[in-house]
Amino acid sequence: MPDTAVHVASGKVREIYELGPDRLLLVASDRISTFDVVLPTEIPDKGRVLTGLSAFWFATTRDVCANHLLHVRPDGRSTECRRLEMLPLECIVRGYLAGSGWKDYQRTGRTSGHVLPDGLRESDRLPEPIFTPSTKALEGHDENIDAAAAAALVGEERFREVERVALELYRVAAEHAAARGILIADTKFEFGLDQDGTLVLADEAFTPDSSRFWPADEYEPGRPQPSFDKQYVRDYCESLGWDKTAPGPELPEEIVAGTRRRYVEAFERLTGRAFDDYLANPECVLR
Ligand code: PZK
């Protein structure tokens, strides 16, 4: 990262720096979190896999929505992006019933105001994908909100646009991924506005950190699904009886190696590119 860049924000596993008045640098580390705790052991190349996947999806969906990506750096883990006015909304699309959507449904039969059919099981595919926005909590967990609450945050017209675009992005990506053996159960987007007020997709897109990726060949509703990328880590952590508070456990090398393999496999299946080709030329995923 450039020693002149000013740090503007930290995520759990990523950092943002300012490159100029209109440009940001997003840097993805190899850190991994599980059960909301960042572990002390890194997964080599995880940041490159997620950066490359995100860049691939930005290119694949550029006709659905403009995005903030300007350039992938030769290191494969950092991207230069347009700086936007971010919308104060987490934009989640769910195609399957998992996580907080499943929790809401069990309690109330609905999630974010969407009334769902009776008798759905955990991990069931929804009759159609739904848009379930949530607030950006500064700490702790985001809270699912209904359409009226979301429209109050961004305006009625902008809300309708974001919902339509988010659903279309999900349809395009979920169809592509399912044809390659990966179910995208749900996904989170962040959008911003450029200086013209045009809606622009920002952050990361359809990575395993912003989405639930499930192996299609193991899909079986009625139970939680294995995670395509993090299942070895979760199983290992569960086997220790760790209480899921920080600090998390160190990972043994076979868990690290297996997990790295799964990230690279997701990258290669979804992009149709060899990961080594990405390392040699990260912008190969943009074509
Ligand atoms: C922006 N975040 C969240 C993501 C973090 C924090 N294109 C943009 N323009 C203006 N602001 C942002 C973006 C983007 N993307 C996104 N915070 C600011 C975030 C990743 C790591 F530390």
py3Dmol code that shows the C-alpha trace and the ligand (Angstrom):
import py3Dmol

protein = """\
ATOM      1  CA  MET A   1       0.000   0.000   0.000  1.00  0.00           C
ATOM      2  CA  PRO A   2       1.284   3.497  -0.713  1.00  0.00           C
ATOM      3  CA  ASP A   3       2.998   5.106   2.268  1.00  0.00           C
ATOM      4  CA  THR A   4       1.381   8.449   1.326  1.00  0.00           C
ATOM      5  CA  ALA A   5      -2.208   7.144   1.526  1.00  0.00           C
ATOM      6  CA  VAL A   6      -4.362   8.186   4.455  1.00  0.00           C
ATOM      7  CA  HIS A   7      -6.229   5.402   6.200  1.00  0.00           C
ATOM      8  CA  VAL A   8     -10.001   6.088   6.180  1.00  0.00           C
ATOM      9  CA  ALA A   9     -11.676   2.934   7.441  1.00  0.00           C
ATOM     10  CA  SER A  10     -11.102  -0.606   8.699  1.00  0.00           C
ATOM     11  CA  GLY A  11     -13.374  -3.553   8.217  1.00  0.00           C
ATOM     12  CA  LYS A  12     -12.825  -6.859   9.983  1.00  0.00           C
ATOM     13  CA  VAL A  13     -10.520  -8.099   7.240  1.00  0.00           C
ATOM     14  CA  ARG A  14     -10.102  -5.120   4.872  1.00  0.00           C
ATOM     15  CA  GLU A  15      -8.758  -1.585   4.976  1.00  0.00           C
ATOM     16  CA  ILE A  16      -9.609   1.533   2.994  1.00  0.00           C
ATOM     17  CA  TYR A  17      -7.124   4.321   2.174  1.00  0.00           C
ATOM     18  CA  GLU A  18      -7.666   7.638   0.486  1.00  0.00           C
ATOM     19  CA  LEU A  19      -5.731   8.084  -2.767  1.00  0.00           C
ATOM     20  CA  GLY A  20      -7.128  11.502  -3.636  1.00  0.00           C
ATOM     21  CA  PRO A  21     -10.345  13.477  -3.363  1.00  0.00           C
ATOM     22  CA  ASP A  22     -12.222  11.097  -5.681  1.00  0.00           C
ATOM     23  CA  ARG A  23     -10.395   7.792  -5.285  1.00  0.00           C
ATOM     24  CA  LEU A  24     -10.003   5.121  -2.608  1.00  0.00           C
ATOM     25  CA  LEU A  25      -7.773   2.073  -2.253  1.00  0.00           C
ATOM     26  CA  LEU A  26      -9.455  -1.079  -0.881  1.00  0.00           C
ATOM     27  CA  VAL A  27      -7.000  -3.647   0.479  1.00  0.00           C
ATOM     28  CA  ALA A  28      -8.126  -7.195   1.289  1.00  0.00           C
ATOM     29  CA  SER A  29      -6.033  -9.034   3.880  1.00  0.00           C
ATOM     30  CA  ASP A  30      -5.714 -12.802   4.333  1.00  0.00           C
ATOM     31  CA  ARG A  31      -7.481 -12.625   7.691  1.00  0.00           C
ATOM     32  CA  ILE A  32     -10.495 -14.872   8.241  1.00  0.00           C
ATOM     33  CA  SER A  33     -13.344 -14.518  10.690  1.00  0.00           C
ATOM     34  CA  THR A  34     -15.636 -17.198  12.001  1.00  0.00           C
ATOM     35  CA  PHE A  35     -18.514 -16.819  14.447  1.00  0.00           C
ATOM     36  CA  ASP A  36     -17.799 -13.058  14.129  1.00  0.00           C
ATOM     37  CA  VAL A  37     -14.262 -13.378  15.536  1.00  0.00           C
ATOM     38  CA  VAL A  38     -11.124 -12.735  13.448  1.00  0.00           C
ATOM     39  CA  LEU A  39      -8.740 -15.659  13.956  1.00  0.00           C
ATOM     40  CA  PRO A  40      -5.006 -15.262  14.647  1.00  0.00           C
ATOM     41  CA  THR A  41      -4.086 -17.491  11.661  1.00  0.00           C
ATOM     42  CA  GLU A  42      -4.287 -16.187   8.088  1.00  0.00           C
ATOM     43  CA  ILE A  43      -5.360 -18.067   4.943  1.00  0.00           C
ATOM     44  CA  PRO A  44      -2.678 -17.410   2.303  1.00  0.00           C
ATOM     45  CA  ASP A  45      -4.110 -15.691  -0.816  1.00  0.00           C
ATOM     46  CA  LYS A  46      -7.610 -15.274   0.644  1.00  0.00           C
ATOM     47  CA  GLY A  47      -7.439 -11.515   0.036  1.00  0.00           C
ATOM     48  CA  ARG A  48      -6.419 -12.120  -3.590  1.00  0.00           C
ATOM     49  CA  VAL A  49      -9.206 -14.651  -4.143  1.00  0.00           C
ATOM     50  CA  LEU A  50     -11.824 -12.232  -2.797  1.00  0.00           C
ATOM     51  CA  THR A  51     -10.417  -9.267  -4.711  1.00  0.00           C
ATOM     52  CA  GLY A  52     -10.340 -11.257  -7.955  1.00  0.00           C
ATOM     53  CA  LEU A  53     -13.841 -12.612  -7.462  1.00  0.00           C
ATOM     54  CA  SER A  54     -15.229  -9.179  -6.736  1.00  0.00           C
ATOM     55  CA  ALA A  55     -13.535  -7.741  -9.825  1.00  0.00           C
ATOM     56  CA  PHE A  56     -14.924 -10.611 -11.916  1.00  0.00           C
ATOM     57  CA  TRP A  57     -18.470  -9.903 -10.699  1.00  0.00           C
ATOM     58  CA  PHE A  58     -18.140  -6.160 -11.249  1.00  0.00           C
ATOM     59  CA  ALA A  59     -17.175  -6.891 -14.867  1.00  0.00           C
ATOM     60  CA  THR A  60     -19.907  -9.515 -15.287  1.00  0.00           C
ATOM     61  CA  THR A  61     -22.644  -7.210 -13.975  1.00  0.00           C
ATOM     62  CA  ARG A  62     -21.515  -3.893 -15.475  1.00  0.00           C
ATOM     63  CA  ASP A  63     -24.598  -3.797 -17.734  1.00  0.00           C
ATOM     64  CA  VAL A  64     -26.903  -4.264 -14.745  1.00  0.00           C
ATOM     65  CA  CYS A  65     -25.361  -1.504 -12.643  1.00  0.00           C
ATOM     66  CA  ALA A  66     -22.331   0.816 -12.738  1.00  0.00           C
ATOM     67  CA  ASN A  67     -19.690  -0.009 -10.111  1.00  0.00           C
ATOM     68  CA  HIS A  68     -16.871   1.732  -8.281  1.00  0.00           C
ATOM     69  CA  LEU A  69     -13.972  -0.369  -9.595  1.00  0.00           C
ATOM     70  CA  LEU A  70     -11.295   1.567 -11.486  1.00  0.00           C
ATOM     71  CA  HIS A  71      -8.267  -0.725 -11.408  1.00  0.00           C
ATOM     72  CA  VAL A  72      -6.948  -3.923  -9.809  1.00  0.00           C
ATOM     73  CA  ARG A  73      -3.358  -3.454  -8.658  1.00  0.00           C
ATOM     74  CA  PRO A  74      -0.668  -5.945  -9.714  1.00  0.00           C
ATOM     75  CA  ASP A  75      -0.548  -7.334  -6.141  1.00  0.00           C
ATOM     76  CA  GLY A  76      -4.028  -8.805  -6.783  1.00  0.00           C
ATOM     77  CA  ARG A  77      -5.319  -7.789  -3.337  1.00  0.00           C
ATOM     78  CA  SER A  78      -5.880  -4.047  -3.713  1.00  0.00           C
ATOM     79  CA  THR A  79      -8.259  -2.134  -5.931  1.00  0.00           C
ATOM     80  CA  GLU A  80      -8.565   1.517  -6.784  1.00  0.00           C
ATOM     81  CA  CYS A  81     -12.162   2.664  -6.620  1.00  0.00           C
ATOM     82  CA  ARG A  82     -14.261   5.739  -7.191  1.00  0.00           C
ATOM     83  CA  ARG A  83     -15.145   7.510  -3.985  1.00  0.00           C
ATOM     84  CA  LEU A  84     -18.922   7.755  -3.624  1.00  0.00           C
ATOM     85  CA  GLU A  85     -21.568   9.143  -1.327  1.00  0.00           C
ATOM     86  CA  MET A  86     -22.576   5.882   0.338  1.00  0.00           C
ATOM     87  CA  LEU A  87     -26.246   5.058   0.981  1.00  0.00           C
ATOM     88  CA  PRO A  88     -26.950   4.352   4.677  1.00  0.00           C
ATOM     89  CA  LEU A  89     -28.354   0.904   3.900  1.00  0.00           C
ATOM     90  CA  GLU A  90     -27.080  -2.669   3.817  1.00  0.00           C
ATOM     91  CA  CYS A  91     -28.727  -4.119   0.706  1.00  0.00           C
ATOM     92  CA  ILE A  92     -29.334  -7.825   1.216  1.00  0.00           C
ATOM     93  CA  VAL A  93     -30.928 -10.220  -1.235  1.00  0.00           C
ATOM     94  CA  ARG A  94     -31.997 -13.660  -0.080  1.00  0.00           C
ATOM     95  CA  GLY A  95     -32.730 -16.554  -2.406  1.00  0.00           C
ATOM     96  CA  TYR A  96     -32.741 -19.129   0.418  1.00  0.00           C
ATOM     97  CA  LEU A  97     -33.835 -19.045   4.044  1.00  0.00           C
ATOM     98  CA  ALA A  98     -30.762 -18.811   6.300  1.00  0.00           C
ATOM     99  CA  GLY A  99     -29.203 -16.669   8.998  1.00  0.00           C
ATOM    100  CA  SER A 100     -31.277 -13.764  10.284  1.00  0.00           C
ATOM    101  CA  GLY A 101     -33.907 -14.372   7.566  1.00  0.00           C
ATOM    102  CA  TRP A 102     -34.535 -17.858   8.973  1.00  0.00           C
ATOM    103  CA  LYS A 103     -34.543 -16.489  12.547  1.00  0.00           C
ATOM    104  CA  ASP A 104     -37.082 -13.760  11.630  1.00  0.00           C
ATOM    105  CA  TYR A 105     -39.248 -16.303   9.795  1.00  0.00           C
ATOM    106  CA  GLN A 106     -39.342 -18.723  12.738  1.00  0.00           C
ATOM    107  CA  ARG A 107     -40.430 -15.940  15.082  1.00  0.00           C
ATOM    108  CA  THR A 108     -42.870 -14.055  12.835  1.00  0.00           C
ATOM    109  CA  GLY A 109     -43.423 -15.857   9.518  1.00  0.00           C
ATOM    110  CA  ARG A 110     -41.841 -12.915   7.743  1.00  0.00           C
ATOM    111  CA  THR A 111     -38.587 -11.082   7.254  1.00  0.00           C
ATOM    112  CA  SER A 112     -38.125  -7.370   6.471  1.00  0.00           C
ATOM    113  CA  GLY A 113     -41.899  -7.168   5.915  1.00  0.00           C
ATOM    114  CA  HIS A 114     -42.025  -9.977   3.320  1.00  0.00           C
ATOM    115  CA  VAL A 115     -44.757 -12.437   4.246  1.00  0.00           C
ATOM    116  CA  LEU A 116     -43.423 -15.905   3.420  1.00  0.00           C
ATOM    117  CA  PRO A 117     -45.341 -19.143   2.808  1.00  0.00           C
ATOM    118  CA  ASP A 118     -46.051 -21.385   5.814  1.00  0.00           C
ATOM    119  CA  GLY A 119     -44.030 -24.531   6.352  1.00  0.00           C
ATOM    120  CA  LEU A 120     -40.651 -23.405   5.057  1.00  0.00           C
ATOM    121  CA  ARG A 121     -37.660 -25.274   6.430  1.00  0.00           C
ATOM    122  CA  GLU A 122     -34.214 -23.899   7.282  1.00  0.00           C
ATOM    123  CA  SER A 123     -32.226 -23.383   4.026  1.00  0.00           C
ATOM    124  CA  ASP A 124     -35.290 -23.783   1.777  1.00  0.00           C
ATOM    125  CA  ARG A 125     -35.191 -21.952  -1.521  1.00  0.00           C
ATOM    126  CA  LEU A 126     -37.610 -19.013  -1.449  1.00  0.00           C
ATOM    127  CA  PRO A 127     -40.429 -18.838  -4.029  1.00  0.00           C
ATOM    128  CA  GLU A 128     -38.535 -15.851  -5.414  1.00  0.00           C
ATOM    129  CA  PRO A 129     -35.549 -13.832  -4.211  1.00  0.00           C
ATOM    130  CA  ILE A 130     -36.423 -11.059  -1.751  1.00  0.00           C
ATOM    131  CA  PHE A 131     -34.774  -7.752  -0.906  1.00  0.00           C
ATOM    132  CA  THR A 132     -34.230  -7.499   2.876  1.00  0.00           C
ATOM    133  CA  PRO A 133     -32.399  -4.258   3.666  1.00  0.00           C
ATOM    134  CA  SER A 134     -30.858  -3.634   7.043  1.00  0.00           C
ATOM    135  CA  THR A 135     -29.445  -0.681   8.897  1.00  0.00           C
ATOM    136  CA  LYS A 136     -25.686  -0.196   9.164  1.00  0.00           C
ATOM    137  CA  ALA A 137     -25.079  -0.669  12.858  1.00  0.00           C
ATOM    138  CA  LEU A 138     -21.870   1.027  14.016  1.00  0.00           C
ATOM    139  CA  GLU A 139     -21.267  -1.884  16.329  1.00  0.00           C
ATOM    140  CA  GLY A 140     -23.047  -5.154  16.932  1.00  0.00           C
ATOM    141  CA  HIS A 141     -25.447  -6.647  14.441  1.00  0.00           C
ATOM    142  CA  ASP A 142     -27.314  -4.884  11.670  1.00  0.00           C
ATOM    143  CA  GLU A 143     -31.081  -4.855  12.074  1.00  0.00           C
ATOM    144  CA  ASN A 144     -33.401  -5.997   9.283  1.00  0.00           C
ATOM    145  CA  ILE A 145     -35.873  -3.247   8.355  1.00  0.00           C
ATOM    146  CA  ASP A 146     -38.950  -3.162   6.142  1.00  0.00           C
ATOM    147  CA  ALA A 147     -39.435  -1.235   2.888  1.00  0.00           C
ATOM    148  CA  ALA A 148     -41.004   1.778   4.617  1.00  0.00           C
ATOM    149  CA  ALA A 149     -38.078   2.153   7.019  1.00  0.00           C
ATOM    150  CA  ALA A 150     -35.568   1.749   4.171  1.00  0.00           C
ATOM    151  CA  ALA A 151     -37.438   4.299   2.010  1.00  0.00           C
ATOM    152  CA  ALA A 152     -37.321   6.726   4.936  1.00  0.00           C
ATOM    153  CA  LEU A 153     -33.503   6.454   4.866  1.00  0.00           C
ATOM    154  CA  VAL A 154     -32.888   6.915   1.114  1.00  0.00           C
ATOM    155  CA  GLY A 155     -36.176   8.185  -0.357  1.00  0.00           C
ATOM    156  CA  GLU A 156     -38.997   6.242  -1.989  1.00  0.00           C
ATOM    157  CA  GLU A 157     -37.737   6.471  -5.562  1.00  0.00           C
ATOM    158  CA  ARG A 158     -34.135   5.550  -4.684  1.00  0.00           C
ATOM    159  CA  PHE A 159     -35.408   2.661  -2.578  1.00  0.00           C
ATOM    160  CA  ARG A 160     -37.346   1.235  -5.527  1.00  0.00           C
ATOM    161  CA  GLU A 161     -34.288   1.589  -7.767  1.00  0.00           C
ATOM    162  CA  VAL A 162     -31.961  -0.107  -5.272  1.00  0.00           C
ATOM    163  CA  GLU A 163     -34.406  -2.968  -4.776  1.00  0.00           C
ATOM    164  CA  ARG A 164     -34.818  -3.556  -8.522  1.00  0.00           C
ATOM    165  CA  VAL A 165     -31.055  -3.396  -9.199  1.00  0.00           C
ATOM    166  CA  ALA A 166     -30.131  -5.587  -6.199  1.00  0.00           C
ATOM    167  CA  LEU A 167     -32.616  -8.289  -7.247  1.00  0.00           C
ATOM    168  CA  GLU A 168     -31.335  -8.221 -10.841  1.00  0.00           C
ATOM    169  CA  LEU A 169     -27.686  -8.443  -9.697  1.00  0.00           C
ATOM    170  CA  TYR A 170     -28.583 -11.434  -7.544  1.00  0.00           C
ATOM    171  CA  ARG A 171     -30.449 -13.185 -10.365  1.00  0.00           C
ATOM    172  CA  VAL A 172     -27.504 -12.820 -12.752  1.00  0.00           C
ATOM    173  CA  ALA A 173     -24.889 -13.981 -10.240  1.00  0.00           C
ATOM    174  CA  ALA A 174     -26.939 -16.781  -8.648  1.00  0.00           C
ATOM    175  CA  GLU A 175     -27.721 -18.269 -12.050  1.00  0.00           C
ATOM    176  CA  HIS A 176     -24.051 -18.124 -13.114  1.00  0.00           C
ATOM    177  CA  ALA A 177     -22.888 -19.656  -9.818  1.00  0.00           C
ATOM    178  CA  ALA A 178     -25.542 -22.413  -9.709  1.00  0.00           C
ATOM    179  CA  ALA A 179     -24.460 -23.560 -13.184  1.00  0.00           C
ATOM    180  CA  ARG A 180     -20.971 -24.015 -11.646  1.00  0.00           C
ATOM    181  CA  GLY A 181     -22.098 -25.939  -8.555  1.00  0.00           C
ATOM    182  CA  ILE A 182     -22.252 -23.066  -6.062  1.00  0.00           C
ATOM    183  CA  LEU A 183     -25.490 -21.812  -4.521  1.00  0.00           C
ATOM    184  CA  ILE A 184     -25.440 -18.172  -3.467  1.00  0.00           C
ATOM    185  CA  ALA A 185     -27.948 -18.348  -0.619  1.00  0.00           C
ATOM    186  CA  ASP A 186     -27.874 -14.628   0.082  1.00  0.00           C
ATOM    187  CA  THR A 187     -25.654 -11.641  -0.485  1.00  0.00           C
ATOM    188  CA  LYS A 188     -24.994  -8.162   0.795  1.00  0.00           C
ATOM    189  CA  PHE A 189     -24.345  -5.104  -1.362  1.00  0.00           C
ATOM    190  CA  GLU A 190     -23.389  -1.558  -0.596  1.00  0.00           C
ATOM    191  CA  PHE A 191     -24.328   1.157  -3.046  1.00  0.00           C
ATOM    192  CA  GLY A 192     -23.270   4.770  -3.389  1.00  0.00           C
ATOM    193  CA  LEU A 193     -24.069   7.723  -5.596  1.00  0.00           C
ATOM    194  CA  ASP A 194     -21.615   9.444  -7.918  1.00  0.00           C
ATOM    195  CA  GLN A 195     -21.545  13.203  -8.458  1.00  0.00           C
ATOM    196  CA  ASP A 196     -24.377  12.942 -11.020  1.00  0.00           C
ATOM    197  CA  GLY A 197     -26.553  11.044  -8.543  1.00  0.00           C
ATOM    198  CA  THR A 198     -26.118   7.790 -10.499  1.00  0.00           C
ATOM    199  CA  LEU A 199     -26.464   4.624  -8.431  1.00  0.00           C
ATOM    200  CA  VAL A 200     -23.121   2.780  -8.253  1.00  0.00           C
ATOM    201  CA  LEU A 201     -22.345  -0.641  -6.778  1.00  0.00           C
ATOM    202  CA  ALA A 202     -19.471  -0.333  -4.266  1.00  0.00           C
ATOM    203  CA  ASP A 203     -17.636  -2.428  -1.674  1.00  0.00           C
ATOM    204  CA  GLU A 204     -17.150  -6.093  -2.632  1.00  0.00           C
ATOM    205  CA  ALA A 205     -19.580  -8.118  -4.709  1.00  0.00           C
ATOM    206  CA  PHE A 206     -20.555 -11.791  -4.426  1.00  0.00           C
ATOM    207  CA  THR A 207     -17.538 -12.863  -2.432  1.00  0.00           C
ATOM    208  CA  PRO A 208     -17.793 -15.600   0.183  1.00  0.00           C
ATOM    209  CA  ASP A 209     -17.316 -12.870   2.848  1.00  0.00           C
ATOM    210  CA  SER A 210     -20.340 -10.869   1.626  1.00  0.00           C
ATOM    211  CA  SER A 211     -22.481 -13.894   0.710  1.00  0.00           C
ATOM    212  CA  ARG A 212     -23.360 -17.410   1.819  1.00  0.00           C
ATOM    213  CA  PHE A 213     -21.816 -19.827  -0.698  1.00  0.00           C
ATOM    214  CA  TRP A 214     -23.129 -23.401  -0.437  1.00  0.00           C
ATOM    215  CA  PRO A 215     -21.862 -26.453  -2.337  1.00  0.00           C
ATOM    216  CA  ALA A 216     -24.812 -27.345  -4.599  1.00  0.00           C
ATOM    217  CA  ASP A 217     -24.057 -31.078  -4.506  1.00  0.00           C
ATOM    218  CA  GLU A 218     -24.522 -31.168  -0.709  1.00  0.00           C
ATOM    219  CA  TYR A 219     -27.668 -29.014  -0.641  1.00  0.00           C
ATOM    220  CA  GLU A 220     -30.319 -30.499   1.645  1.00  0.00           C
ATOM    221  CA  PRO A 221     -32.951 -28.199   3.152  1.00  0.00           C
ATOM    222  CA  GLY A 222     -34.143 -28.796   6.721  1.00  0.00           C
ATOM    223  CA  ARG A 223     -30.723 -28.195   8.278  1.00  0.00           C
ATOM    224  CA  PRO A 224     -27.968 -25.566   8.168  1.00  0.00           C
ATOM    225  CA  GLN A 225     -25.840 -25.971   5.012  1.00  0.00           C
ATOM    226  CA  PRO A 226     -22.077 -26.447   5.008  1.00  0.00           C
ATOM    227  CA  SER A 227     -20.224 -23.290   3.977  1.00  0.00           C
ATOM    228  CA  PHE A 228     -18.340 -23.671   0.683  1.00  0.00           C
ATOM    229  CA  ASP A 229     -15.325 -21.805   2.056  1.00  0.00           C
ATOM    230  CA  LYS A 230     -15.333 -21.818   5.871  1.00  0.00           C
ATOM    231  CA  GLN A 231     -16.684 -25.240   6.813  1.00  0.00           C
ATOM    232  CA  TYR A 232     -13.307 -26.755   7.758  1.00  0.00           C
ATOM    233  CA  VAL A 233     -12.622 -23.759   9.986  1.00  0.00           C
ATOM    234  CA  ARG A 234     -16.026 -23.960  11.653  1.00  0.00           C
ATOM    235  CA  ASP A 235     -15.813 -27.726  12.188  1.00  0.00           C
ATOM    236  CA  TYR A 236     -12.308 -27.398  13.630  1.00  0.00           C
ATOM    237  CA  CYS A 237     -13.391 -24.578  15.977  1.00  0.00           C
ATOM    238  CA  GLU A 238     -16.456 -26.572  17.078  1.00  0.00           C
ATOM    239  CA  SER A 239     -14.262 -29.615  17.772  1.00  0.00           C
ATOM    240  CA  LEU A 240     -12.235 -27.539  20.258  1.00  0.00           C
ATOM    241  CA  GLY A 241     -15.277 -26.513  22.267  1.00  0.00           C
ATOM    242  CA  TRP A 242     -14.110 -22.869  21.898  1.00  0.00           C
ATOM    243  CA  ASP A 243     -16.648 -20.444  23.427  1.00  0.00           C
ATOM    244  CA  LYS A 244     -16.629 -18.176  20.314  1.00  0.00           C
ATOM    245  CA  THR A 245     -15.302 -15.140  22.140  1.00  0.00           C
ATOM    246  CA  ALA A 246     -12.038 -13.413  21.187  1.00  0.00           C
ATOM    247  CA  PRO A 247      -9.294 -14.430  20.904  1.00  0.00           C
ATOM    248  CA  GLY A 248     -10.075 -17.276  18.526  1.00  0.00           C
ATOM    249  CA  PRO A 249      -7.886 -20.370  18.193  1.00  0.00           C
ATOM    250  CA  GLU A 250      -4.847 -20.783  15.930  1.00  0.00           C
ATOM    251  CA  LEU A 251      -5.610 -23.046  12.957  1.00  0.00           C
ATOM    252  CA  PRO A 252      -3.444 -26.118  12.225  1.00  0.00           C
ATOM    253  CA  GLU A 253      -1.762 -26.223   8.806  1.00  0.00           C
ATOM    254  CA  GLU A 254      -4.092 -28.871   7.329  1.00  0.00           C
ATOM    255  CA  ILE A 255      -7.124 -26.692   8.109  1.00  0.00           C
ATOM    256  CA  VAL A 256      -5.350 -23.684   6.551  1.00  0.00           C
ATOM    257  CA  ALA A 257      -4.422 -25.690   3.434  1.00  0.00           C
ATOM    258  CA  GLY A 258      -7.918 -27.173   3.032  1.00  0.00           C
ATOM    259  CA  THR A 259      -9.524 -23.773   3.455  1.00  0.00           C
ATOM    260  CA  ARG A 260      -7.158 -22.099   0.971  1.00  0.00           C
ATOM    261  CA  ARG A 261      -8.007 -24.874  -1.520  1.00  0.00           C
ATOM    262  CA  ARG A 262     -11.727 -24.178  -1.148  1.00  0.00           C
ATOM    263  CA  TYR A 263     -11.277 -20.425  -1.734  1.00  0.00           C
ATOM    264  CA  VAL A 264      -9.188 -21.090  -4.839  1.00  0.00           C
ATOM    265  CA  GLU A 265     -11.736 -23.667  -6.026  1.00  0.00           C
ATOM    266  CA  ALA A 266     -14.573 -21.148  -5.685  1.00  0.00           C
ATOM    267  CA  PHE A 267     -12.502 -18.599  -7.625  1.00  0.00           C
ATOM    268  CA  GLU A 268     -11.706 -21.026 -10.445  1.00  0.00           C
ATOM    269  CA  ARG A 269     -15.230 -22.424 -10.749  1.00  0.00           C
ATOM    270  CA  LEU A 270     -16.879 -19.002 -10.781  1.00  0.00           C
ATOM    271  CA  THR A 271     -14.402 -17.106 -12.968  1.00  0.00           C
ATOM    272  CA  GLY A 272     -13.457 -19.994 -15.284  1.00  0.00           C
ATOM    273  CA  ARG A 273      -9.829 -18.857 -14.837  1.00  0.00           C
ATOM    274  CA  ALA A 274      -6.829 -20.599 -13.289  1.00  0.00           C
ATOM    275  CA  PHE A 275      -5.875 -18.810 -10.052  1.00  0.00           C
ATOM    276  CA  ASP A 276      -2.223 -18.792 -11.197  1.00  0.00           C
ATOM    277  CA  ASP A 277      -3.318 -16.776 -14.258  1.00  0.00           C
ATOM    278  CA  TYR A 278      -4.911 -14.255 -11.891  1.00  0.00           C
ATOM    279  CA  LEU A 279      -1.690 -14.010  -9.874  1.00  0.00           C
ATOM    280  CA  ALA A 280       0.253 -13.377 -13.109  1.00  0.00           C
ATOM    281  CA  ASN A 281      -2.241 -10.791 -14.368  1.00  0.00           C
ATOM    282  CA  PRO A 282      -5.044  -9.786 -11.991  1.00  0.00           C
ATOM    283  CA  GLU A 283      -6.916  -7.818 -14.631  1.00  0.00           C
ATOM    284  CA  CYS A 284      -7.543 -11.058 -16.556  1.00  0.00           C
ATOM    285  CA  VAL A 285     -10.836 -11.412 -14.663  1.00  0.00           C
ATOM    286  CA  LEU A 286     -12.171  -8.193 -16.181  1.00  0.00           C
ATOM    287  CA  ARG A 287     -12.487  -9.686 -19.669  1.00  0.00           C
TER     288      ARG A 287
END
"""
ligand_1 = """\
22
PZK
C -16.785 2.973 1.836
N -17.005 1.410 3.380
C -17.240 0.168 4.088
C -15.611 -1.519 3.251
C -13.828 -0.991 5.243
C -15.044 -0.298 5.211
N -16.502 3.567 -3.112
C -16.627 4.029 -1.834
N -16.769 5.365 -1.639
C -16.894 5.854 -0.397
N -16.890 5.083 0.686
C -16.765 3.742 0.595
C -16.624 3.162 -0.693
C -16.498 1.749 -0.871
N -16.389 0.629 -0.988
C -17.125 1.672 2.070
N -16.613 2.488 4.012
C -16.467 3.472 3.077
C -15.947 -0.572 4.179
C -14.386 -2.182 3.312
C -13.499 -1.937 4.315
F -12.928 -0.712 6.171
"""
view = py3Dmol.view(width=600, height=400)
view.addModel(protein, "pdb")
view.setStyle({"model": 0}, {"cartoon": {"style": "trace"}})
view.addModel(ligand_1, "xyz")
view.setStyle({"model": 1}, {"stick": {}})
view.zoomTo()
view.show()
